[in-house]
Amino acid sequence: MAQNVAKNINVTSVNVNHYELLAWLNETLQTGFTKIEQVCAAYCQLMDCLFPGSLDLSRVRFQSSNMVDSIHNYSLLQAAFRQVGVVRYIPTEALIKKNSIVALTFLQWFKLFFDKNKSGREYHAFEARGGQSMVPDSGGSSVHQQTNHIAAAKIFYIANIKIETMEITVIEEPVVAQEIKKVEPAEAAVEKENQESGDTLLPFIRRYCGDSVDNTQVSGLSVPSGLSPVHPKDIVQACCRTPYCLYLYVGVELGRGQSTSVVLIGYFDQSAGISVVRLLQTLQMSVDTFHPQTDANTISDKHDADADARLLISMLKELGITLSNLAVFYCNAPHPAVSQVFVSQLQAFNPRLVSLCGLPGIAERACQAGFLPTFHQCVVNLIGDIHQHYSTCSSVNDNLKELFADSESYNPSQPLHAQGLFFTRTVQKMVSSWRDLAEYFKSLMPAEDAHRIRTQLMDHKVKLYFLFLSHALEPLRALQELQQHGSTDVAAELHLTSELVRSYAARRLRPAVIESFLRKRDLQVLRKKNELLCKKEVDVGPCVKEFLWATAVIDLGEHERNHFLNFAAAFYKAALQSLVEGIPQHGKSVLRGIRPNSLLHRLLLTLLALPSSLCSKQVFSKVSGAPGELVWGQVEGFSPWPGIIEPCSGEDAFPGKRMVEFYGQRVSSQVSLKALKPFAAFTERFCSKSFAILVTYREAIFQSLQEAAVRCKKQFSASLEDRDDLLKQMLNWAFGGFQPSGPNALKPSNNKNGFCLCCGTENVEIFHPLFKGSLCLKCKNNFAETLYRYDEDGYQSYCTICCYGMEVILCGKDSCCRSYCGDCLNILVGAGTFDSLKLVEPWICFMCQPHRPHGALVPREDWSIRVQELFANDSAMAFEPHRVYPSIPANLRRPLRVLSLFDGIATGYVVLKELGFKVEKYVASEVCEDSIAVAVINHDAKIIHVGDARLITEEHLEQWGPFDLLIGGSPCNDLSIVNPLRKGLYEGTGRLFFEYYRILQLLKPKEDDPRPFFWLFENVVFMNTHDKVNICRFLECNPVLVDAVKVSPAHRARSFWGNIPGMGRPITASQSDKLSLQECLEIGREARVTKVRTITTNPNSLKQGKNVSLLPVLQNGQEDNLWITELERIFGFPKHYTDVRNMNRQQRQKVLGKAWSVPVIRHLFAPLKDYFACEELPPMTSSTSSTSPPSPASSEEHQLR
């Protein structure tokens, strides 16, 4: 504002009678006040008189009669102060309670403020407020008052950030006792608040959603055009049948000093196949009046927070929102206590409600909690001294430059929690260059600051603290880096936070109480000495232990060592307490605890309803302005021009703007939301003058109306060749309101779901699980067959997008095995993308990058859930779905720990190494000495053999574990119907199934443990029905049947039970699989059959033919049996795999006959690559293009792309 504002008003010597003040006020505003305490709305009009436009006078409640009105008016006044630049504390609470002394003091100050700033312009107060009478405010006390006293007091108030004192004496006359209306409860004001919310709803839509000022009349109600015509009925209907998230953003700035609270609903739209965020309503809450600089101590007022929470709940009830379906709640209130009040009241409707209020900033708070009580002086101060030297010294060495390479993020005046990541990185960099720093500052002596810094660097105690913090802050650093951008994926935050809590708990608590603490999150455990590790057992890191051992006692005394250990224990305790207080309660149980209406249905909806981000800008941007929307935008120098909103990458996007491609010009630019108008306003935005003289404008109109006609499915009689007649018909249609479908049909459909991403056909069957789009039936089957097929180099055999492709580019991120074909990249991302990416080294693929659009290729944030839904096994008996584990990001995957029961010749280990997994531990239970010898010799004793599974106890599992994968197939002799002497499931070797079941129950993680755990059980297909049913009931799932004949030359049908994702997908052969018997034979031998019978331990199983008399091989014209090396190839093992211990032919066939088929197990284990770390594959680089084998289902449509 150009006008100078007199902010510093000295009132120390002022002594104005309150009668004079009332006379001045009544004359200025044409009112009839009789008491100082009645003044409320008058202050707002005085500000309008002084500074026109500082507040919206239409929002002032001149008929104020209760506390809600008073709070509203004072919030407008405070906002006007901030806009003008006046730093003045408004004693709202005292003014509402009719404190006479405070009211007189504030009015005296305001009169002096008014006199200093009045401009002398003519102001008609009565007309300015629309002829409303300013009824004296009565929203304060509810008692009879009759007082006559003289009060002397000191009043403190803030002016220009200085505290001034004013001695005043107030002589009050007897006040006639009067009945003052009681304050109406907040709930009773809901209807009025909802009416008033319309005052802020339109400004919010205009500012954040780019809505025009036009409204749509629906059923007699005025609905802003940025909302659905049936708002909010469509939201209410969706919330009745699906879990949803409730967002509450308080203090949202609307401009011109206005602020409001915004309520949004997020849920998974099943019809569109996407997660959506819908604007529900705006509310005026007391929390909106708080200002961070002036009201830091008042925001915890529980009464105000309770009233706000009741207001929110009443509004939701009045609209008909089903509160029992509320799954997740988030509020951005600046004080945790305010958010907790909302959570407490909402949990009355759903006790398992997940609160995300404490999630943002949890890493920085934990960092500060650990720093302040322990290491603040010696660590923070030393970093500050070195940074001060770095900032003031004209020349510094390379080590110091590297230390503060990101020093632009450091501000010494900011608190620690605001720059925790900077301190974490700096501590770790200083540890790695400690000696060089000491030498550098030694070279600068005897400078005073250099001497002080070097003295600290040479202090063994200081170095000890830095070594410990470098170790202790490493788990926290990953979460800090994840949260620093503000647009973090919430699911990733939750997972990483849970892992961080587990890590810190293991460093401070005794092992016996860790699981209980993680499940119950009882902070009292941290105060029980018997539950904590003794200070010498606290994990301080290997570098600290080595330093303590190598440092002489004279340099680091016993007292200092004990002091350090106490501090280390205090760090973990404080950080752990801060993390537990901020992490959402019921965060995992709600995702698994809701019983689904059908298999996986409600569970998946709850997971998909989780917000992708809590950043207000990102949430608001999802409300409107979606890619594909037709709009009118302003091109500089031209009239409004038709265009279409394009997806915009995160690096290029600006808040409040959208990327618009303008028709007829082939140019794109970012346009403010305020400048965009809906295409439906065709009559108002169309410019006849430009249409007559500009060819490009005429072409733009033609192209935009063509797109509009396609969306509305409008047919015209004129042909495309007769452009003039066609254009006339389209214009008449547009001027007529786009009938009969109307403007709503212009909105973009989820067009990516309208065609198959693989072949382009519009006859789609199902969604694409990895990217936004769909799949046709043919491509769906091919996708299911080839998604988890990997080549010998460990990478996917076919393109991640289409599962076809001849030439692919590989992802360069460690543990990621995805590949992308040139056709998909060039068509979906952009022309020339494939060639340009081949020059990038290393190239990180779209699934490993932060999820954002890449042209028409948009990765799904919930892809790991959708993949499992694609392969869900809903056949046979109905069981509750197994626990769903979201895929782990590549950089967070860790090596695999396996327990194999009835291991045989280690088929599981062979497959894991063939797939490229990092296997940290492989524990095998086997009793056959020949099988053990085969496993030991072939794998260099890397397998830990533990003997009979019946002897494995819970103590053993705790000692060897934890395990990530349990596999096994109990002996089938007493289960197979081929054996006439079989004893069944409950006798003989059949009982060994229950040993597998017993160990499975012991290994299953607790409900609150986020660690992925998978298991697999195998047995014969042909068993008695009642035995199979009993196995299914114990394992609580149906088996999948996999026959090795599809990937090998031998029939070997087996049933597999388990929870590995994608077990039910079709099995197809890879390029390296041998499908015919001839491929497995030695040179000079000829196969008489293509496939052989199921190979067992019985030598007769090798004979073929109807009468089981035909030998399968001819050599030199004579029949011969299969050699053992050929049997090994049939099973998928390397040649001579069983050639150990001088075993004869019968012994080698016996161990092979009990083994699994390697290609089958590779097919089942392949999806685990989305969860566990893999070895680095040096032969391939990210820029290497690989030629894939021909797809088994290559389609003509794909080849024509």
Secondary structure, 3 states (H helix, E strand, C coil): CCCCCCCCCCCCCCCCCHHHHHHHHHHHHCCCCCCHHHCCHHHHHHHHHHCCCCCCHHHCCCCCCCHHHHHHHHHHHHHHHHHHCCCECCCHHHHHCCCHHHHHHHHHHHHHHHHHHCCCCCCCHHHHCCCCCCCCCCCCCCCCCCCCCEEEEEEEEEECCEEEEEEEEEECCCCCCCCCCCCCCCHHHHHHHHHHHHHHHHHHHHHHHCCCCCEEEECCEEEECCCCCCCCHHHHHHHHHCCEEEEEEEEEEEECCEEEEEEEEEEEECCCCEEEEEEEEEECCHHHHCCCCCCCCCCCCHHHHHHHHHHHHHHHHHHCCCHHHEEEEEECCCCHHHHHHHHHHHCCCCCCCEECCCCCCHHHHHHHHHHCCCCHHHHHHHHHHHHHHHHHCCCCCHHHHHHCCCHHHCCCCCCHHHCHHHHHHHHHHHHHCHHHHHHHHHHHCCCHHHHHHHHHHCCHHHHHHHHHHHHHCHHHHHHHHHHCCCCCCHHHHHHHHHHHHHHHHHHHECHHHHHHHHHHCCHHHHHCHHHECCCCCCCCCHHHHHHHHHCCCCCCCHHHHHHHHHHHHHHHHHHHHHHHHHCCCCCCHHHHHCCCCCCCHHHHHHHHHCCCCCCHHHHHHCCCCCCCCEEEEECCCCCEEEEEEECCCCCCCCCCEEEEEECCCCEEEEEEHHHCEECCCHHHHCCHHHHHHCHHHHHHHHHHHHHHHHHHCCCCCCCCCCHHHHHHHHHHHHHCCCCCCCHHHHCCCCHHHHCECCCCCCCCCEECCCECCEECHHHHHHHHHHCCCECCCCCECCCCCCCCCCEEEECCCCCCCCEEEHHHHHHHHCCCHHHHHCCCCCCCCCCCCCCCCECCECECCCHHHHHHHHCCCCCCCCCCCCCCCCCCCHHHCECEEEEEECCCCCHHHHHHHHHCECEEEEEEECCCHHHHHHHHHHCCCCCEECCCHHHCCHHHHHHHCCCCEEEECCCCCCCECCCCCCCCCCCHHHHHHHHHHHHHHHHCCCCCCCCCCEEEEEEECCECHHHHHHHHHHHCCCCEEEEHHHCCCECCEEEEEECCCCCCCCCCCCCCCCCCHHHHCCCCEEECCCCECCCCCCHHHHCECCCCCECCEEECCEEECCCHHHHHHHHCCCCCCCCCCCCCHHHHHHHHHCCCCHHHHHHHHHHHHHCECECCCCCCCCCCEEECCCCCCCCHHHHCC
